[in-house]
Amino acid sequence: MSLFKARDWWSTILGEKEEFDQGCLCVADVDNSGSGQDKVIVGSYNGYLRIFNPHPVKPGDEVQPEDLLLEVQLREPILQVEVGKFVSGTEGLHLAVLHCRKLCVYAVSGTQGNVEHGNQYQIKLMYEHNLQRTACNMTYGPFGGVKGRDLICVQSMDGMLMLFEQESYAFGRFLPGFLLPGPLAYSSRTDSFITVSSCQQVESYKYQVLAFATDADERHDTEERKLSSGKRLAVDWVLNIGEQALDIRVVSFNQGASSVFVLGERNFFCLKDNGQIRFMKKLDYSPSCFIPYCSVREGTINTLIANHNKILNIYQDITLKWASQLPCIPVSVKVANFQDLKGVIVTLSDDGHLQCSYLGTDPSIFQAPKVDSREINYEEMNAEMKELQKIIREATKTQDILPESEKQRDVTVTAEVSPDLDEESQAIDSEVKAGAVPSLTVKITIQSRVKAQKPCLAVYVQAPLAVTCDQFVFDDLEPDSSETVVLSVFLKENCSPPELEGTCMVSYNIPTELNPEGIPRVSQCSFILPLKLVCFPAQPSKAANHKLTIDTNKPPISFVTIFPDFVDPSEGDQANALGFQFLTGSKTTLLASKTSQRYRIQSDQLEDLWLVTKELIHRLQEHFKKQNCKDFACTFSGSIPLQEYFELIDRHFELRLNAEKYQELLSERAVQFRAIERRLLTRFKDKTPAPLQHLDTLLEGTFREVIALADAAEENQANMFQAFAKLKSATHLVIMLISLWQKLSTDQVAILEATFLPLAEDTQELGWEETVDAAVSYLLRTCLSKSSKEQALTLSSQLSMPKDTSRLKKNITLFCDRLAKGGRLSLSTDSATQPAAAMPGGCATIPESDLEERTFIPGSTAVFASHGQITKQKSKPGLSEDAEEETKSHEL
């Protein structure tokens, strides 16, 4: 930030909600008064043309009515204004105004009045050109070395340079290799046009080359005519600057060579006439506009560069000489002469803040008053210090980021889920093969206690679920106002969702005195979707491949009571079996024991057990909570289905490997396709025709292979998405079973979820397998470690896709084994056995100690030998102690 501010000499605000850009500002003696005093010409995108003659009584005075010489609306957006000798027969200055489809030249004249405020100014249209193409910008100058007049060159949005010799149209030329228009400038010394192309290159074209090149209007006849009527447009010189340019200026302040200044996005270049770099300055800010304005010392040029930090920097070549603070971000800057004040800096912002300022400082008349000396009362200071320390301690006790006064949110968002499905489904582009895909209405309400600017609502549900609309933009919310939106949620992909939850998030700005644009804030809430959105009642099935049994400490509850939306009330309390038919086609059965306090969930697919098991436990807890029963608990004593879980891991990892193979094959075929294309193009361009030697057949075959591989990769991607959804559902189920088996606390369950569910989406760069392997290895080396030797093992700092899943499955099995032996999940580093280590990137297999007792892990199909059956093995020669322990771990 600059120590000094630009001194305000004269300023005004133009219009209301008008927009301005780089070419909308110009300073010149447009009315040909002969006094040498410049006028400020401003055009806006709203079509307003204004001419000012600033002359404040004293610096900083408010704008006077007579300062505005002329204001007229031209009905079309004004892209650029320039002043030059544009009318034939006179060397007076005229005003050129560029519209999107029109170029107009006006004469500005003033009539002397009889009183102080009686001067009248008017503009007269001298001529206009209707453009056949949409204009972007223009430049002017004595093209071709003409004397006493200026010609105009307009660049269109599609890369055509249209040249006008005052009242007549001369010719048009297309720039070669054009994609997007860039800044355009004219160098009178070399008689050439300079621009920056989309290839991030500064290019120079001679006027004579443009004049003799093929006419753009004849471009469509090039196949019928020979090129003898014109030459190809050749570039004079090219310089690659490696970034897009904001503006180009060509200046010559002495009799020597002129300089070409190019302002890039991060660099500032000064070039010679032939394109060689004179100097270059790397900027540590984002510039907005610039202008070279004078040469104070021989061989140097001074330049003004404004940036988006509201700072105006003054450079002498590459040396920073001065910096001053501006009140706004300028999009255009000029240097003008007014009355007796030379070198006034004129800036224009995109919202119409026009300011004339000067550099320097004003003497301050403030004098600090004398401070009365008094003796220090140490007792009062000690008491004040203790009070402040007490306040600091109280403030640091809370873990909240926001202070207490901000706990009551300024803007709150609530979501209300409809208890019933929509009568008419709102599902859009659903891939579910079921006949009718149901949808559910969610009503979201935003309430604001204060004024909230630019509120935006985003609604997120985890795939394969989808919403009819996930983005909403509102007008500014007034205090004590609210907005309500209604949307529908439905199943889009043909697989069961791992979670029936959604999140609403509102982003908004709260304006303050110091920041009128507002401080960004966020408010969010979550909502739970009912199970009937993805399944419907069906007949129970007796046979199933996967079965789970949940034990409780209370007698079984009738399904009519806890599942009233899935059970027919006519069945009464005799309903002890309930079937759930998912929209994807699979079925899950829920059974309640008549003699014991158990519930059984069974299905042909492991992942389909998750949603029903979660819903059962949740509804049981809610039922006994309403009965004021505080000792209700669910437990799991069966075997955790690790082998079936590992099959889902292998299936997902196999699809990831296939995706990698498809990517490699696609890359090879694409290289082959481009190589064949190059060969064919070479044959076609050859003046002496040669046989294609079946290159066309090879090209067609390669194209078909690329399309087939792309289709296969797309199908594999869809299968991998479904496999990842199934894997997440099974992972949720395993986490729940482990928590019921070990009676884990809420914090420990959160550690489990962070370990096994670290990713919301799966990608080739960062996959589920390597991430979970690193997290499990970290827990095995910290809170679940058995010796200090394991804690001392070094960990890799990078994640990479493994070759197979054997190490991951071994670590998960070992993880369950450590929990079965009394291991405690904790991320605390207070204990001496837990080193303060960061989360690792990669990991190696955890060596199992020989002295560790082998027990049966619930869910593992492998039966571990007891402690008495383990025999000690001798060390193998040539192996270190760590390698020996690793070998023992694999042999066990």
N, C-alpha and C positions, 0 to 999 in steps of 0.2 A: 504494500500500500504506500502511496506517495505521501511525503510529508507536506507538500504544498497542493493547493487546489487551484484550478484554472479560475482566474478572476472574471466574474460575470460582468460583461459590459452592456449586453442587451440580450434579451431572450423572450420567447413567446411559445405558446402551445398552439399548434395548427389543427383546427377543426375538432371533431369528436369521432373517435374510433376510426380514424383514417390510417392507412398504411403507406409506408415509404420505403424506398430501397436505395441502392448505391447510386443509380443514375438520376435520382429525383432532385439533386441539388446542383446549382450552377451559380457562379458569381462573375459578373461582367458589367460594363457600362452599356447595358442593353438598349437604353434610350438615346444613345449617342449624344449625351449632354456635353461632352468635351471637357468636363471638370476633372476627369481622372478618378471619379468616385464610383466605386462598384455598387451594383444593386444585387440583391439576393433573389434568385429565381428558384421557386420550389414547385414541383409537380407531384401529385399524389396518385395512388392507384384508384382513388375514388373519382378522378377526373378533374380535380381542382388545380388551377394554375394561379400562383400567387407571386407577386413581385414586391419586395420590401426595400426600403431605404432607411436603415437604422441611423438615428441621430439622437441618442439620449442626452438629456441636460447634464446628468452626471452618471457615472458608471453604476449599473445595477438598477436604474429607474425602470418602472413599468413601461410596457410598450404603449406608444401613443397612437391615436387613430391615424394621424397623417403618415406614420411609418409604413402603413400598407398602401402602396401605390395602386395596386391592381389586384383584383380577385375575380376570376371567371371560371365557370364550370364548362369543360369541354365535352362532357357526357361520356367520354371513353377513358379508360385507364391510361395514365401517362407513365410510360416506361423510362423515358430519358429526356432531359432537356439540355441543349447546347446552344452556345452563342458564337456566331461566326459570320463571314462574308458570304452569305448564301444566295444573294439576289444579284442577277447580272445587271450590268450598267451602273452599279454603285458600289463603293467600298465601305458603306455603312454596315454596322453590325445588325444582324437579324437573329430572331429566336427560332430554333428548330425544335419541334416537339414530336417525339416518337410515340405513336400508339401501337396497339397490337397489329392492326391491319392498315395503318395510315401514317404517312409522314407529312407533317404540316410545317410551313415556314411562315412566321408572323413578323410584322414590323411593329415595334413598340414606340409610341410617341406620346409626348406630354404637352398639355396646353396650359400656359401660364394664367393663373386666376387673378382676380382683383384683390382678394383678401388672403390671409395667411393659409387658410385651409381650402383655397379655391383651385389648386392645381388639379388638373384632370388628366388621367392617363388612359389610353385605349390601345387595343391591338387590332391590327388589320391583317387578314389572311392574304399573303402574297401568292402562294401557290400550294398545292398539296399533291401527293402521290398516293394512290391506292395500291397497297401491297397485295400481291397474290399469295404470299406466304406469311405465316405468323412471325412477327419480328421478335428479336431478343434484345439486341443492343445496337449501338451505332458508334461510328467515329467519323471525324472530318479532317480535312487538311488540303493543301495544294497538291492534289494527286497529279502525277506526271510532270511536276515542276511548273504548273501554271502560276501566273502572277496576278495578285490583286483579287483573288476570289478563292473560295473554299468549296470543295466537293464533299459529298456525303456518301458513306458506305454503311449499309444496314446489313446486319447478320441475322438470318432467320433461324428458327428453332430446328430446322432440318439441315443446316449447314450450308446455306447458300448466301454468298456475298452479293448484294444488290447495290450497284454503284449509280449515283445520280449526279449528272452535271447540271446542278442547279435546277432549272425548270424542266429538264428532260431526263428521261431514263437512259442510261448508257448501256449497261450490260449486266449479266448475272453469271456468277461462277460458283460451282460446288467445290467445297474443300474436300480433298481426298481423305478416305478413312474416317469420315465424320461419324460421331455417335451422339454427343451432347455439346451444346454451345458453351464456349468459354469467353473470358474477357477479350476485348479487341482494342488495339491501339494502332496509330499510324506514325511512322518515323519519316519526317520530311527530308532528313539528311540522306537516307538510303532509298527513299521513295518506296517503302515496303510496308505491308501490313503484318502485325505481330499478334499472335494469339496463342492460347494454350489448349491443346487438344485433349480428348478423353484418354489418350495414352500417357498423359502427364508429361507431355513434351512441349517446350516452347518452340513454335514454328514461325518462320518468316517467309512471306510471299512477296515477290516484287510486283509492283503495279504493272510494269510492262509485260510480265509473264501472264498476269491475270487478263490483260487486254487482248493478248494473242492466243489465249487458250480456247478450248472448245466451249461454245456458248451453252449455258445450262438449259436454254429453251430447246436446244437441238439434241439433248441427251438421249431422248427416246428414239432418235433416228440413227443412232450410231451403228446399228446392225445393218441398216440399209445403205448408209453412206460411208465412204472412206474417210479416214481421219485427216485427209489432206486439207480440209477446211479449217483446221485448228490444231493446236498442239495440246498435249497433256499438261495439266497443271502440276508444275514441279516446285518443290519447296526450295527456298534459297539456303537456309540453314536450320538445323534442329538441335535442341539441347534438352536432354532428359533431366527433369528436376525431381522426379519421383513423388510428386504430390499434386493435388489440384490447386489451381491458382484462384485467388479472390479478385485480384485486380492487376492491371498492367499500366505503367506510365512511361512515356518517352520524353525525356527532358534534355535540354542543351542550354546551359547558363553561360557559356563562353564560346569563343570561336573554335574551340577544339571539337573533338568527337562527342556525339550525343551518347546518352546512357539509357539503357532499357531497364526499368525497375519492375520486378515481379514479386508480388506479395503472395506467398504460399500459405498453407494451413499451419505450418510450423517453422518455416524458414523465410528469409528475406534475401532476394537475389538482386545483384546489380550486374548487368551484362554490357558488353561492348557492342558496337554496330554489327560485328560479324558473329555474334552469339557466344563469344568467349566470356567466361565469368571474370568480372573485375574484382568483386568480393561477395561474400555470402555471410549472413548472420543467422545463427540458430536462435529462435525465439523460445522462451520458457513460458509462453502464455499463448492463448488463442486470439489472433488478431481479428479485427472486424473491418478496418479500412485504413488507407494511408494516402499520403501525397508528398512527393518531393517538392520543396518550395523555394530553395535558394542555394547559392554557393557562397558561403561566408569566407572561406579560405581557398586559395588556388588549388585546384585538383581535388576538392572535396565537395560533397553535396549534403545538405541537411534534409532530413525526412521526418515527417510526423507519422507515427503509427499508433492507432487506437486499438484497444483490445476489449475483450468481454468482461474484464475486471474493472471497467470504467476508468482506465488509466490511459493518459496520453503521453507517449514516450517520444522524445526528440533525439534523433541520432545524427551524428556527423560521421558519415560513412557507416562504420560498425561500432562507433563509440557512443555510448549513452551519455548525453549531455544534460538532460533535464527530464523530469517526470512530474506530471500533475494529475490531480484527481478531477474527474468529470462527473456531473450529476446523473448521467445516463450513458447507455452504450450507443455510440454513434455508428451509423451505417454508411455515412459519407462525411468527409472532412475537406474543407477548402481554406485558402488563405486569401483575404481580401483587403482592400484599402478603403477606409471610410473617413471622410472629413480630414482632420489632421492626424488621425491615428493610422499608422501603416502596419501591415502584418497582423490583422485581426484574424483569429482562428474561428471559422464558421463550421459548426457541427450540426448534424441532423440525425435524430434517432428514428427507429422504425415506427414509433407511435406518434411522431410529429413534434418532438421537443427540439425547437430550433434555437441555437444559442450562439452568440458572438462573444468570445472571451479572449483574454490575453494572459500571458505568462508573467510571473513575478510575484512579489509579496507586497502587502500594504503594512506600514508601521502600526504596531498595536499601541493604543493609548491607555491600555489598562495597566495600572500599577498595583502590585500586591500590597495590601495593607500590612502595617507593622504588627507583629505578633507579640502580645504581652507575655513576658516571661513569668512563669509561675513555678513554684516548687512541685516536685513530683510526689504524689501520695502513694507510696508503695503498697499500703494496706488495701486501698481501693483498687489498685491495679491487680493485686493478687486475687481479690474477690471477683473481679470481672473476668480474670483468666479462668478461675475455677468454674464460673457460670458458663463460659464459652466451651470449656472442655466437657462439661456435663451435657450441653446441647449437642456437641459433636458425637459423644458416646451414644446418646439416644438415637441420633440420626443414623449411625452406622449399625445399630442393632437390627434394623429392618433390612430385608433383602430386596425390597421393591426398587425398581429403577426410577419410577416416578415418585415425587413427593406425595405426602398424605393428601394435600389439597386437590391433587389431580386423580385420585382414585375414582372419584365419581366422573365417569367419562363425559366429555362434552357432547359426543355423538355416540349413540348406542344403536346396535343392530340386533334384531331378534328374528328368529325363524319359527314359523308355526307350520307343522306338518299335518296335512289332512288325515283324519283317521280312516277314510275310505278311499278306494281307488277311483280314478276318474271314470265317469260313465262312458265318455267317448275318449278313447286312448289318444294321447298327444305324441306318441312315439314317432320319431322321424328317422328314416334311413336305418332302421334296426336290422341287424344281420341275424337275429334269433330266428330259428326255423319254426318256432311255435306259431300256431295260427294267429292268435291275437296277443300282442305284447302290451301288458297293462302299464299305465303311468300313474303317477301320484303328484298331487298339487302341493307346492310349498309356497307359503305366503311369507314374504320378507318385508319387515318394517324398519325404516331408519328414522330415529328420533334425534333431534338436535336441540340442545339447550342454548347454544350460542350460534352466531353466524358462521357457517361452514362454506368455504369456497371450493369449487371444482370437486364435488363429491362423485366418486366412482365406486360402483359395487361390482365385485367379482364373486362368482359362485363356483365352487369346485367340488366335484364328486369324483371319486377314484374310478378309473376305468376298470371293468367294462360298462359301468354306469355312465349316463350322460344326461344333460339337461337341455331343455329346448332353447334356452338363451343363458349364456354365462357372463355377459358383460352388460352393465347398465351405466349410463352417464346422465347425471341430473344437473339442473340449474342450481345456483347457489341457494343453500338452505338458510332461511331466516331463523332467528331465535324462536324456540318453542314451536317448531314446525316439524312435519314428518312427511316421508315419502313411502309408498307401498308398491311392491311389485309382486307379480304372481308368475310362477314358472312350474314346469312339470319335470319330474325325474323318471327315467325309464332305463331298461337294460338294452344296451346297443350291441355289444359284442356277444357272440355265441359261447359264453362261458360264465360260470357263477362268479360273482364279485367276492373278493376276500374281505371287504368291509362294507357295511351298510351305514356309512356316515358321510356327511357333507360339511363344508365350511363356507361361511359367508364372510367376506372381508370388504370393509369400506375404507377407502383412502380419501383424505380431504385436507384442506389447509385452514388453519386458524389465524386470521390476521391479528397483528399486534401493532403497537405504536412504532416500534423500531423496524418492523418488517411488515409493511402493508400487503405484500404479496402473499403472506401467510406462511406459517410453520407447518410442515407436513406431519400429519398424524394418521394413525391406523386404528380401526376398531373392528373386532371380528367376533363371531360366534359359530358354534357348531350345532348340527341337528342330526338326529338319528332317524333312519328310514325303517319302516316295518318290514318284517320278513315276507309278508304276503306280496311284496313288490316283485320278488324273484321266484316265488313258488306258490303252489295252491294245494288244497287238500286232495289226497288220493288214498286208494286202498293200501293198507299196510302190507308189506312183503315179509314173508317168513324167512327166506334164504337171503344171505348177504355175504360178501367176501370180507368185510371189515366190521368189527363190533367193538364197542366201548361200553364200559359199565361205570356209572357214577354213583358213589355211595353217599348217603346223607344220614343225618342223625335225627330225622323226623319221619313220620309215616308218609307214604306216597300220597300226593295230592291228585285228585281227579283231573284229567285233561280238560274237562268241561270248565273247570275253574281257572286254570292257568293258560289254556289255549282256547278261549271262547270263539276266536275268529277262525279256527281251523276245525272245530268239532261241532257236529250237529247237536243242538240242545236236546233233541228227542232221544238221544242215546243214554242220557242220564249219567249217573255216576259209574256205570259199568264200562265206560270207554277207557281201557287201559292200553290201547294200541292206536297209534296215529301215524298216518303216512303223509309225506311231503313230496310232491312232484315238482321238481325244478323246471324252469322254462327251457333249460338246455336239454332236457330229456331224462336225466338221472333221477333216482328216487331214493329217499332216506326214510327210515322207519324209526319211530320212537316208542319204546315199550316201558311200562311201569309195572314193577313186581307187585303181586298181590300179597305175598307173604313176608318180603323183606323190604328194607328201606333203600331200594336201588332203582335206577333207571338205566335202560339200555338203549343206545343209539347204534344203528347198523345201516350200512349202505355198501353198494358195490364199488364206490370210489372213496378213497381216503379223504380227499379234499372236501367232499360233500358233507362229511360229518361236522365240519367246523361251525357253520352258521346255525345248525339245529342245536348243537351242544351249547354254543354261546347263548342262544335264545332261551334254552331250557334253564340254564343256571341263572340267567338274569331274571326270568319270570319267577323262579322259585324264591330268589332273594327278595324281590319286590312283594311277593305274596306274604312271606313271613315277616317282612318289615311292617306291612299293614297290620299284622296280627300282634305287633309289639313283641315279637320273639327275637331276642338278641343273640341267642346261642346257636342259631342255625349255621351249619357248615357243610360243605361238599368236599369229598375226598376222592382220590383215585388210587386204587391199589393194584390195578392190572398191569399189563406189560405195555410200555410205550412203543408204538409201532415204528421203530427206527428203520427196520429193513424196508418197509413200504415207503417210508419217508425218503430213504436213500434212492429208491427207484425213481421218484419224482425229481430228485436232484440230478441223477444221471440223465434222465430224459431232457431236462432243461439244458444241461451242459452239452449234450449231444447236438441240440439245435444251435447252440452258440458256436460249436465247432463247424457245423454245416454253414452257418452264416459267414464265418471266416473263409471257408473254402470258396463259397460263391463269390465273395468279394475279390479273392485272388484271381479266380477264373474270369470274372467280369473285367478286371484290370488287364489281364493278358489279352482277352478278345478285343477290348477297346484299343489297345496298342496296335494289335494286328489290323483292326479296321482302319485306323488312321494311316498306317503304313500303306495299305492298299489304296486308300484315297489319294495319298501323295503320288503314288506310282501312276494312277489313272490321270490325275491332273497333269502330270508331266507329259504323258502320252497325248492328251488332248491339246496341250499348248504347243506341241511340237509342230513346226511348219511342214515337215515331211511326215505324212501319216504312216503309222506303223501298226502292225497287228496287236491287239490287246492281250493275246496269249492267255485267254480265259481269266483275265483279271476281273472282268465284270461278274463272271460266275463265282469266283472266289469272294468278291465283295458281297454278293447277295447271300452266299452261304454264311459268311461271317456275321452279317447283319441278323440273319435268322438265329444264329447261335447267341448273339447278344440279347435279342428279345427273349429267347427261351430262358437264358440264365437270369435275366431280370425278373421274369415271371416266377421262376423257381425261387429266387431270393425273396421276392415279395411274399410268396406263399409260406416260405420258411419263417419270415418275420412275423406273419400272422400266427403261425403255430407256436413260435417262441413267446409271443405275447400271451397266448392262452396257457402255455406251460408255466410261465412266470406267475400268472394269476393263480393257477392250481398250487404252485409251490408256496406262494404266500398264504393261501388258505390252510395248507397242511402245516406250515410253520406256525401260524396262529394256534392251530390245534395242538401242536407239540408243546408250545409255550404254556398253554392252559393246562395240559396234562401234567407237565413238570411242576407248575405252581401248585396244583392240587395234590400232587404226590409228595412234594417236599414242604407244603404249607408255607409258601414264600410270602413275604410281605409285599406291600405295594411298590416300595422302592426296588426290591429285588426283581419283581416282575418287570419294572421299567428297564432295569439293566438287561434282562433277558430280551425284551423287545428291541432295545437298541443294538444288541449283539446279533440277533438273527433276522431283524428287519431293518437294515440300515439304509436301504434304497427304496425310493418310491417308484422309480423306473429303472429298468435294466438296459444297459448299453454295452456295446463291444469294448469300449474303452475302459469302463468300470463296471464289472459284473458282480452278480450276487455271490458267486462262489469265493472269489479271492477276498472280497470284503468281509464276509462272514468268517472265513478262515483266519484272517488277521485279527478280528475281534475275539474269536474263541481262543486263539493262541495267546492273546494278551491276558485274558482272564486266567488261563492255565498257568501263566508265568507270574501272576500277581496274587490275587486273592485265593486261587485254588492251587497254588504251588505247594509241593511237598518238601522241597529242600531249597537251600540258598543257591545251589548249583543251577537250578532251573531259572532262578531270577537273574543270574549273572549272564545268561545267554544273550548274545547280541541279536538284534532284530533288523531286518532289512527296512529301508526307508521308502521303498517303491512297491506299488501293487502292479502285478502283471497276471495275465490269464494263465492259469495252471495247465499242465499237460493232461491231467486227469483229476478225478475227484477222490482218489484213495486217501490222500493226506487229510482232506476236509472231513471225510467220513470217520477216519480214525480219531481225529481231534474231537468231533462231536461225541463219539462213543466214550472217549476218555473224559470228556466234560461231564457226561451223565454219571460216569463211574466216580468221579471226585465228589459230585453232589450226593451220591448214594452213601459215601463214606463220611458225610458230615461237613463237606465244604460249604463255605458261606460266601454268597455273592456280595461284594462290596467294592466301591470305587474309592474308599477312603484310604489315604496314605499315612494315617496316624500310626498304624501298627508298624513295628520294626521289620516284620516279614514282608511288608508291601513297599517296594521302592517307588519313589515318585517318578514314574515313567510316563511319557506321552503315548498316545495311541499309535501302535506300530503300523507300518505300511504292509510289509510282507512278513512271512513267518516260515519256520521249518517245523517238522514233526516234533512233538513233545516226547522226549524219551521217558519211558515208564520205568520207575525204580523197581528193582528185583524184590525189595522188601515190602512193596505195596501189596496189600492183600487183594486177591482177585475175588470178586463177588458177582452175583447175577444182577445185571442191569435190567430194570423193567423196560420192555420194548425191544431189547436186543435179542436177535436169534442166536447169538453166540453164547455159549455157557462157559464162564470163566472158571478155571480151576481154583480150588481152595488153597489156603496158605501152605497146608501140609504137602500138597502135591507138587509144589514148585521146587525144583532141584537147582542147586547152584552150578553154574557152568564156568569152566576155566576161561581165562582171557585168551583170545586168539592172538597169535604173534603178528606184529606189524600194525596193530590197531591202537589208537589212542584211547584214553579212558572214556571220552565222550562218544567216540565211534563204537566202542564196545557196548556202551549202554544203549546206543541207538540200535545196534544189531540185536541185543536182547529184546528190545521193545518189539521189533519186527518178528522175531521168532515166537514171542508169546502170542 
